């Protein structure tokens, strides 16, 4: 990928994207920008982006995660984790502390369990993403035959 800011003749050197990478650019501090990103490689590039409606945090308190979750980022706007589950593996229950998003890095079969409700089986595909409301306590299990990788983000 290369990037070029609107009105500039300067193009950044090519940067190889990494599947499942999560990044944050503090536009509220650095100022708005319009840019053109170009895929100069030979493979497809997919990007899941979200833009905050307000320049300030919304006042949510994200949760903490237990065993199996790797915290990737924790800044003034959100907290993010990676969860990798091999077939049959599960992660302990967590309570979603703030609204956020689940992004599927490597799809497969996932069973989500919420107390008092029937288990919910899903077959999320790589690149899909789902909104997650705050307040739900859930556990997840890889009920498929392939590795499953998801990123979960909670807003602040």
C-alpha positions in Angstrom: 0.0 0.0 0.0 1.0 3.6 -0.6 -0.6 6.7 0.6 -0.8 10.2 -0.8 -2.4 13.2 1.1 -4.7 15.3 -1.0 -2.8 18.2 -2.6 0.6 16.6 -2.0 2.9 15.2 -4.7 4.6 13.0 -2.1 3.7 9.3 -2.1 4.7 7.1 0.9 7.0 4.2 0.3 5.1 0.9 -0.1 4.1 -0.7 3.2 3.1 -4.4 3.3 -0.2 -5.0 5.1 -0.3 -7.6 7.8 -3.6 -9.6 8.2 -5.2 -8.8 11.5 -3.2 -5.7 12.2 -5.0 -3.1 14.2 -4.0 0.6 14.1 -5.2 4.0 15.3 -4.7 7.4 13.9 -5.6 10.3 16.3 -7.2 12.6 13.7 -8.8 14.6 16.5 -5.3 15.6 17.6 -3.5 15.7 14.3 -6.3 17.3 12.3 -8.5 15.9 9.5 -6.9 14.7 6.3 -8.0 13.3 3.0 -5.8 10.8 1.3 -5.6 8.2 -1.4 -4.5 4.7 -0.5 -3.3 2.6 -3.4 -2.8 -1.2 -3.5 0.5 -1.5 -5.4 0.9 -5.2 -4.6 -0.3 -8.4 -6.3 -2.8 -9.5 -3.6 -6.2 -8.1 -2.5 -6.3 -5.6 0.3 -9.3 -5.5 2.7 -9.7 -2.9 5.4 -12.3 -2.5 8.1 -12.3 1.1 9.3 -14.5 3.1 11.6 -14.6 6.8 12.3 -15.8 8.3 15.6 -18.6 10.8 15.3 -17.2 13.0 18.2 -13.6 14.2 18.6 -13.8 13.2 22.3 -14.4 9.7 23.9 -18.0 8.8 24.6 -17.5 8.0 28.3 -17.7 4.2 28.1 -15.6 1.9 30.3 -14.3 -1.1 28.3 -14.0 -4.5 30.0 -10.9 -6.5 30.7 -10.4 -9.9 29.2 -9.1 -13.1 30.6 -7.1 -16.1 29.4 -6.8 -16.5 25.7 -7.4 -12.8 24.8 -4.3 -10.8 23.9 -4.7 -7.1 24.4 -3.4 -5.2 21.3 -4.2 -1.6 22.0 -5.5 0.6 24.8 -5.6 4.3 24.0 -7.9 7.3 24.7 -10.6 6.0 22.3 -10.8 2.2 22.5 -9.3 -1.0 23.8 -8.7 -4.0 21.5 -7.9 -7.7 21.8 -7.1 -10.7 19.6 -8.6 -14.1 20.3 -7.2 -17.2 18.5 -9.0 -20.5 19.1 -8.0 -23.8 17.7 -10.8 -26.4 17.0 -12.5 -27.3 20.2 -10.9 -24.5 22.3 -12.9 -22.0 24.2 -12.4 -18.7 25.9 -13.8 -17.9 29.4 -16.9 -15.8 29.7 -16.4 -12.0 29.5 -18.8 -9.2 30.2 -18.9 -6.6 27.3 -18.2 -3.4 29.2 -18.7 -1.0 26.3 -20.2 -1.1 22.8 -17.8 -2.2 20.2 -17.1 -4.4 17.2 -16.0 -8.0 16.5 -13.9 -8.4 13.3 -13.3 -11.9 11.9 -9.6 -12.3 10.8 -9.8 -16.0 10.1 -13.3 -17.4 9.8 -14.7 -20.8 10.8 -17.4 -22.0 13.2 -18.1 -20.2 16.5 -20.5 -21.0 19.2 -21.4 -18.2 21.5 -22.9 -18.9 24.9 -25.0 -16.4 27.0 -26.5 -17.6 30.3 -30.3 -18.2 30.0 -30.3 -18.3 26.2 -29.7 -21.2 23.7 -26.2 -21.4 22.4 -25.8 -19.5 19.1 -23.8 -21.1 16.4 -22.3 -18.9 13.7 -20.1 -19.4 10.6 -18.5 -16.0 10.3 -16.4 -15.5 7.2 -13.0 -13.8 7.1 -13.6 -10.0 6.9 -17.0 -10.0 8.4 -17.7 -7.7 11.3 -20.4 -7.4 13.9 -21.6 -4.7 16.3 -21.5 -5.8 20.0 -23.7 -4.0 22.6 -22.5 -3.4 26.1 -23.7 -5.5 29.0 -23.8 -9.0 27.6 -21.8 -11.7 29.4 -20.7 -14.4 26.9 -18.2 -17.1 26.2 -17.1 -18.3 22.8 -15.9 -21.7 21.6 -14.4 -22.8 18.3 -16.9 -25.4 17.2 -15.4 -26.0 13.8 -12.4 -27.8 12.3 -10.2 -24.8 11.4 -8.4 -22.1 13.4 -10.6 -19.1 14.3 -9.2 -15.6 14.8 -11.2 -12.6 15.9 -10.4 -9.0 17.0 -12.7 -7.4 19.5 -12.8 -3.6 20.1 -14.6 -1.7 22.9 -15.1 2.0 22.7 -14.2 4.5 25.4 
